Amino acid sequence: MLGAIIVAIQLEEKKAIVAEVSEIAADAFSLVIADSLGVTVSEITGLRKTARENAVRLRVVKNSLARRALKGTDFECVVDSLRGPSLFGFSMEDPGAAARIFKDFAKEHESFEVKGLAVSGQLLAADQLDVLAALPTREVALSKLMSVMIAPTTKLVLTLNGVPSKLVRLLTAIKEQKQIAA
């Protein structure tokens, strides 16, 4: 079980943790906070592996240190809601990545509970997890953008291509009429 062993952290270690989490938060797109009590270490290890594959940084941090680390970042909005043990998932490339990972993990583990979310300085309730998880990945968003950008050009080409085609059909019809009349 996580949290079973309590080790005193020295001041320098605390400063290092605060600096590291602050740096991660400064670069992250979104944050998902969960309570992982009751989840085994091996299950969390699997979650960490999935998180690494999806550019999500996971951290278990004491709330007092998290409050200091998140101060001055887009995620400062969550500091008042930090209660109990917290597992922080920072999405580094895709805003919905941590939400998707936590949502899938929570389906398999009853004791894993999402406590809150934050995106662009806005605190969201845990029930908004599905909304954040439904955001398209970067690749999907770029492909949609490209299809929207290329659509007018494609339509113009098809329209311009249609004019010579109509002319050829007209000339063919005139030729056929002249052959019938002759």
QUIZI-V798898 format. One record per residue. N is the residue number from 1. OMEGA is omega in whole degrees, 0 to 359 (NA if undefined). Layout:
# QUIZI-V798898
n->[N	N]
omega->[OMEGA	OMEGA]
This chain:
# QUIZI-V798898
n->[1	2	3	4	5	6	7	8	9	10	11	12	13	14	15	16	17	18	19	20	21	22	23	24	25	26	27	28	29	30	31	32	33	34	35	36	37	38	39	40	41	42	43	44	45	46	47	48	49	50	51	52	53	54	55	56	57	58	59	60	61	62	63	64	65	66	67	68	69	70	71	72	73	74	75	76	77	78	79	80	81	82	83	84	85	86	87	88	89	90	91	92	93	94	95	96	97	98	99	100	101	102	103	104	105	106	107	108	109	110	111	112	113	114	115	116	117	118	119	120	121	122	123	124	125	126	127	128	129	130	131	132	133	134	135	136	137	138	139	140	141	142	143	144	145	146	147	148	149	150	151	152	153	154	155	156	157	158	159	160	161	162	163	164	165	166	167	168	169	170	171	172	173	174	175	176	177	178	179	180	181	182]
omega->[176	177	182	181	179	182	178	180	180	184	181	178	179	179	179	179	180	180	181	181	178	179	177	182	181	182	186	177	181	180	174	182	181	173	184	178	180	177	183	179	180	177	177	177	176	177	179	179	178	180	179	181	183	179	175	179	178	177	169	186	174	183	180	178	179	179	179	184	184	180	179	177	177	185	177	181	183	189	181	182	180	178	177	182	185	172	183	176	181	177	186	182	186	185	183	186	181	179	178	182	180	179	179	181	181	178	184	186	183	184	179	186	176	184	182	181	174	177	176	177	180	176	178	177	181	181	176	182	181	180	180	180	182	178	181	176	181	182	180	179	179	180	176	179	181	180	177	181	184	184	180	180	179	180	178	180	179	179	180	178	181	182	178	179	179	179	179	179	179	180	178	179	178	179	181	178	181	179	179	182	184	NA]
